[in-house]
Amino acid sequence: MNATVIDFLLSRKSAPIPELHEPAPSDEEIATLIRVASRVPDHGRLAPWRFIIYRGDARFKIGALLAKRAEEREGPLAEARVEQEKARFARAPLVVGVVHCPRDNPKIPQWEMLLSGAAAAMNLVIAANALGFGSNWITNWYSDDEEGRRILGLAPQERVVGFVHIGTFSGDAPERPRPDPETLASEYSGPWSG
Ligand SMILES: Cc1cc2nc3c(=O)[nH]c(=O)nc-3n(C[C@H](O)[C@H](O)[C@H](O)COP(=O)(O)O)c2cc1C
């Protein structure tokens, strides 16, 4: 058993996004993150995912577009809310979008492709932590909005798996209650009968 990996996984937790600061992962570290994220189970080797890097000024351009879109959807917004939308992608120095790219395949259903994307996002979260960074996987309203997805660079047929926020984290994230593992697994006891 690799006790180090198990201990690492047992203590893993997300960092609060407002506490993710510069420095961001370097280009070389980002390349490593993408290598790890794309090394996931993928039925039929379809690579039904891709990654979008958001950093630098792009984060502020996105913020302005999201604020405008939020007002289109909801009507005039209070200044504080406008500022919140403008800052969406600018809180962490790096955001990696994990994008589900459905492939036409006669044998492999799209839900399996989406699950492979979730595995990619989780690998990305873990790899960022392993490189010493904090990370946090979110989706938010713009993932569920066609125009929001367009603003973020997705094609009409694509869907968001997550926006993984990454940065230097020097604090200690609060522990949150975890489900009791003993209540989660049971021996198979025959077909479900209600
Ligand atoms: C698919 C997915 C989407 C999420 N979207 C959001 C979100 O939009 N906003 C949010 O505050 N947290 C969201 N979360 C939860 C954050 O990832 C949360 O910080 C995390 O679950 C904390 O758990 P951890 O410490 O085990 O990583 C999402 C989680 C998943 C798996």
The ligand as an SDF file (V2000), in Angstrom:
LIG
                    3D

 31 33  0  0  0  0  0  0  0  0999 V2000
  -19.9000   19.4190   -9.9770 C   0  0  0  0  0  0  0  0  0  0  0  0
  -19.6900   20.3340   -8.8030 C   0  0  0  0  0  0  0  0  0  0  0  0
  -20.1070   21.6410   -8.8860 C   0  0  0  0  0  0  0  0  0  0  0  0
  -19.9530   22.5150   -7.8150 C   0  0  0  0  0  0  0  0  0  0  0  0
  -20.3750   23.8070   -7.9500 N   0  0  0  0  0  0  0  0  0  0  0  0
  -20.2480   24.6590   -6.9160 C   0  0  0  0  0  0  0  0  0  0  0  0
  -20.6820   26.0010   -7.0380 C   0  0  0  0  0  0  0  0  0  0  0  0
  -21.1530   26.4290   -8.0740 O   0  0  0  0  0  0  0  0  0  0  0  0
  -20.5400   26.8130   -5.9630 N   0  0  0  0  0  0  0  0  0  0  0  0
  -20.0120   26.3580   -4.7760 C   0  0  0  0  0  0  0  0  0  0  0  0
  -19.9170   27.1300   -3.8190 O   0  0  0  0  0  0  0  0  0  0  0  0
  -19.5630   25.0880   -4.6500 N   0  0  0  0  0  0  0  0  0  0  0  0
  -19.6790   24.2320   -5.6830 C   0  0  0  0  0  0  0  0  0  0  0  0
  -19.2320   22.9500   -5.5620 N   0  0  0  0  0  0  0  0  0  0  0  0
  -18.6860   22.5000   -4.2920 C   0  0  0  0  0  0  0  0  0  0  0  0
  -17.2290   22.9050   -4.1280 C   0  0  0  0  0  0  0  0  0  0  0  0
  -16.3960   22.1070   -4.9570 O   0  0  0  0  0  0  0  0  0  0  0  0
  -16.9090   22.7120   -2.6630 C   0  0  0  0  0  0  0  0  0  0  0  0
  -16.0660   23.7220   -2.2640 O   0  0  0  0  0  0  0  0  0  0  0  0
  -16.3520   21.3630   -2.3740 C   0  0  0  0  0  0  0  0  0  0  0  0
  -17.3310   20.3860   -2.6010 O   0  0  0  0  0  0  0  0  0  0  0  0
  -15.8260   21.2500   -0.9610 C   0  0  0  0  0  0  0  0  0  0  0  0
  -15.5570   19.8910   -0.6990 O   0  0  0  0  0  0  0  0  0  0  0  0
  -14.0950   19.3130   -0.5270 P   0  0  0  0  0  0  0  0  0  0  0  0
  -13.4390   20.0550    0.5910 O   0  0  0  0  0  0  0  0  0  0  0  0
  -14.3080   17.8580   -0.2550 O   0  0  0  0  0  0  0  0  0  0  0  0
  -13.3630   19.5030   -1.8380 O   0  0  0  0  0  0  0  0  0  0  0  0
  -19.3600   22.0610   -6.6260 C   0  0  0  0  0  0  0  0  0  0  0  0
  -18.9230   20.7210   -6.5460 C   0  0  0  0  0  0  0  0  0  0  0  0
  -19.0770   19.8800   -7.6270 C   0  0  0  0  0  0  0  0  0  0  0  0
  -18.5830   18.4510   -7.5320 C   0  0  0  0  0  0  0  0  0  0  0  0
  1  2  1  0
  2  3  1  0
  2 30  2  0
  3  4  2  0
  4  5  1  0
  4 28  1  0
  5  6  2  0
  6  7  1  0
  6 13  1  0
  7  8  2  0
  7  9  1  0
  9 10  1  0
 10 11  2  0
 10 12  1  0
 12 13  2  0
 13 14  1  0
 14 15  1  0
 14 28  1  0
 15 16  1  0
 16 17  1  0
 16 18  1  0
 18 19  1  0
 18 20  1  0
 20 21  1  0
 20 22  1  0
 22 23  1  0
 23 24  1  0
 24 25  2  0
 24 26  1  0
 24 27  1  0
 28 29  2  0
 29 30  1  0
 30 31  1  0
M  END
$$$$
